Amino acid sequence: MSLGHQGAAIRVAGIVKHFGDVRALDGVSFEVATGTVLGLLGPNGAGKTTAVRVLNTVLLPDAGRAEIAGFDVVDSPLEVRRRIGLAGQYAAVDEHLTGRENLRLIGRLSHLSRHDAAARADELLADFALTDAADRMAKTYSGGMRRRLDLAAALVAHPPVVLLDEPTTGLDPASRLDLWTVIEQLVADGTTVLLTTQYLEEADRLADRIVVIDHGHVVAEGTPNELKRRIGETTIHLTFADAAVAERAVTVLDDLSVTRPVADPLSINVPLLGGPARVRDVLNRLGDAGVEARNIDLHAPTLDDVFLALTRSGS
Amino acid sequence: MTLPTAEPRARIRPVAHSSIGWAVRDTLAMARRNLTGMVRVPTVLVFSLVQPVIFVFMFRYVFGGAIKIPGRDYVDFLMPGIFVQTVTFGAINTAIGLAEDKGKGLLERLRSLPMSRGAAMGGRVLADTVRNIVIITVMLLVGFLVGFDTGTNVAMVLLGMAVLVFFGTALAWLFVIVGLTVANGEAAQAAAFPLLAPLTFASSLFVDPSSMPDWLGWWAERQPVSITAEAVRACMLGGPTAGPVTSALLWAGGLSLVLAPIAIRRARRL
């Protein structure tokens, strides 16, 4: 029995998962087409990790269905486990084993022959620039090296579906870029990836589609561009000496969709439409009217804004 | 760092074995992984020997003179008790190791692999059984150094060690459950002591239970730690062995049969 259209490597339909009174997932549905990347975005506690744990067969959902490559996670967990690779925010490698031993162990536990497990470990060590450190205990690795080893471990058995739970949380920018490159090449190879992240930038770069969840609900879904359009655009943020001046500025810029933050009567926001020329335009008009701004900055939408915007529109 | 994409690699395929064949292989792979950790971080092994050695010196030389065991040198009575105590407290390491694996997300990864059900826990218990054999051997040598005199032959001493190892395995299953239940290594340690103290001290390990108040003596004679100690004494010191050894093995086997399935079930879904 199939849940949706052909060609989806991951299908999630109406998954509900409670922990006591907390509804970690409250009827979440999405699909990931084969060979694409889905970015699952959400703040801490939104249910991202719970969704991954249902898909990797560790958690039993209370209701709903989930399939990986056509196999139900509840009815055929072994078939699902044969088709997934898991890498997470904890970098689950054995510190007392070397990098090579870690990968060979995963290979053996994925039921590769001794020879294949050894050959595959060498291959992955080379791919992930870990050959020089291959025979050092993983506890001597840097954070970035551990994540790479963790990701390599997820790929040992050539899984067609890879689940990445916040793969770059806590990494320095250079290591994050390294890991992004690897994930991109993985996808170029035809692997389907589910990626959870808190970073809009990461989802923007890697994901074909994005699902935003909050409090166990899907609150938005679309391509990164669609989502960004929903969130809004960069704004010009102006601050004035007092509320009366701010009020006058609003009048002067009346036709530019000016808004005033409720919490900050000294400020106004002007959407940056039409590019940098809008800044000059705004300042000229204020100057002509004799309205002096104390401060100006440009504010690009952050993930915080995404969630604020989405939860506000949802309620 | 590149992931070559141009030439597709030969797809490697899982090897076909019977499910029992894989259960054995997976368990051995996990046991080997755990033993590697033990060898590379020997401090854990060393520390699990420090405490029993201190107990040997304390009871042999500090309290021993004040404890009279009819018909026996106290050191001969003491050492089998020390062996049981060593195995019992050593089982805490099973819980600590598992709680750490859980905390690091390693168990999560193992559960997402197509490995055999129970192999992760079975490998842990098997490795801890090997550790027990090493520790018991070392403590036997310590015993000889302080004047422990076995009244039987090598075969009977080995049988006594086997009883200890079986008991250790049963306890390892218990502490798998503890390790999977608690949040981290420290909590495992904290949870273990109240579980173990009444078993090791209200027992026949260090003194004759007939010297205790009646209610306590009743418990001390009948609980599995004492029964195991009596079986080990029978094997190593002489006297009738069939009854005590059977009781001890029934306890160990019974506990394992009950606890292992619970532990494996717990490990599959947390």
Interface residues (C-beta under 8 A of the other chain):
Chain A: R53 N56 T57 V58 L59 L60 L78 R81 R82 I84 L86 G88 Q89 Y90 A91 A92 V93 D94 E95 H96 L97 E101 L105 I106 R108 L109 S110 H111 L112 S113 D116 A119 R120 E123 D127 F128 A129 M137 R148 A153 A157 H158 L163 D178 T181 V182 Q185 L186 A188 D189
Chain B: M1 T2 L3 P4 T5 R9 R11 I12 R13 P14 V15 H17 W22 R25 D26 A29 M30 R33 T36 G37 R40 V41 K104 G105 L106 E108 R109 L110 R111 S112 L113 P114 M115 A119 R269 L270
